[in-house]
Amino acid sequence: MNALETSETLSYQSAIDSVLPILAEHKDATEAGRSAAVASISALREAGLARLMTPKLNGGHGATIRAQVHACAELARTCPASSWVLMVCGAHNWIAGSFPDACRREMFDDNRDLLIAGTLAGQGRFRKADGGWRVSGRWQYCSGVDHSPWLLIGSLRDPDDPAKAPNSLHVMLPTEQVEVDDTWHTLGMRGSGTKDVVLHDVFVPEHRAQATGKLFNGLSPHTQDHENAGVYMVPVMCSLSTQLAGTILGMSRQMLSLYVEKTRVRPDIYSGQGSGAKARMGTTQSRVAEAYGDIAAAELLIARNCDMFDVIAETQAPAGPEAQAQMRWHSAYAAELCRRSVERLYAGAGAHAAYNDAPMQQYYRDVMMATHHAAVDRDGAAEAQGMAMLGVEP
């Protein structure tokens, strides 16, 4: 039993296990097509995992963030890209719980298994319009857009707009209203289909827009109808960074398993020693032990965040700046520990791991790519945590 397992997370295990053969079957097609295979996403929907984070009021499971983290960590061992799409889109389904009822009904009433793609960074601009907003711009990093009928995007106020408005909004809109630009040619996470989307003066009605400040700090006024309203008081970036770290954790666990399996029978071709020669080397044993230790420590940091989320949900007490800095640091450092472990293992994996069809090569590339996500940026999170601990004002 690992630190993320509870009676709730394990209640979804049979659903998780049921999709693994399908994800494995289509993993190569996902990688080659640079987008999660349709069969893989369909399997996630049919197993009920796409609605894991969808609010109960809208036909979803309304699960805890811990349950999502556990599920995506398990799935990442078989298909990192499919796990990534479920993780990112599932996080957006959870954020949808903080939007007005009219918005949620518009999205979920006819499709409780939908996944909401998008990108949270404010890369576009909005202007005030009668009854809503007009939004334009280009957004990078829209994972899962090929499989999502709705998008959640962040946008900044147009500085030339004289109307009084928040500095930043997050809006929901149908994918059919955007142009998808396939720019996703990358080192790793190739199968995530993380493409650009472009909007040209698209109207977004008032009920599908939320001021970023309250939304991201878990202070939306639209959550009290949920029976588990406290779940929506977890700060968005603390939640997202933890979910990201969970998927990275799953990939790292699999990298360790692959390394151990291969190394147990790996010969030393120059010395002529046969099967198991590398496993008998003290340096190899140390490499495995250190990688295991880093991954285990990362798991505990992620579980610690999930514990903190549970407290927020139960007490419905908002997380202050110091707690938010701590949770962001837990996620970032967990991702950093996973990156170090995977680098350490790949460095000792031998020349066979360099081939394109070597599983360890893909997991190495995917972890390196995933840890570049801004939500688990080690430097920024470390600075924020250090400032909070030392009482230094931003």
SULKAMO-V756560 format. One line per field, one symbol per residue. ss: DSSP state (A for helix, B for strand, O for the rest). phi: phi as a letter, one per 20 degrees, with the letter a starting at -180 (. if undefined). burial: 1 if it has 24 or more other ideal C-beta (glycine too) atoms within 12 Angstrom, else 0. A space follows every 50 residues. Layout:
ss: ???
phi: ???
burial: ???
//
This chain:
ss: OOOOOOAAAAAOAAAAAAAAAAAAAOAAAAAAAOOOOAAAAAAAAAOOOO OOOOOAAAOOOOOOAAAAAAAAAAAAOOOAAAAAAAAAAAAAAAAAOOOO AAAAAAAAOOOOOOOBBBBBBBBBBBBBBOOBBBBBBBBBBBOOAAAOOB BBBBBBBOOOOOOOOOOBBBBBBBAAAOBBBOOOOOOOOAAAOOBBBBBB BBBBBAAABBBAAAAAOOOOOOOOOOOOAAAAAOOAAAAAAAAAAAAAAA AAAAAAAAAAAAAAOOOBOOOOBOOOOOOOOAAAAAAAAAAAAAAAAAAA AAAAAAAAAAAAAAAOOOOOAAAAAAAAAAAAAAAAAAAAAAAAAAAOOO AAAAOOOOAAAAAAAAAAAAOOOAAAOAAAAAAAAAAAAAOOOO
phi: .efeecfffffeffffffegfffffdffffffelagfgffffffffenff dgdfgggdneflfffgfffffffffffebgfffffffffffffffgfeeg gfffffeegdafefdeepbeffedcccfbfmrbdcbqcdemefmffdcfc cdcebdfffeefffaffbcdcdbfffedeedfdeccfblfffleeeccdd leecfgfdccffgfgfemdfeddffffdgfgeefggfffffffgffffgf ffgfgfffffgffgdfedfeenfegnfffeeffffffffffgffffffgf fffffffffffgffeldfefgffffffffgfffffffffffffffffden fffeffeegffffffffgfffefffdfffffffffffffemeff
burial: 01110001100110110011011101100110011110111011101111 11111111011111111111111111111111111111111111111111 10110111001111111111111111110001111111111111111111 11111111000000110111111110110100010101111111111110 01110001111101111111011001011111111111111111111111 11111111110110010000000000011000010011011101111110 11111111110110000110001111111111111111111111110111 00100000111111111111111111110010011000000000
//
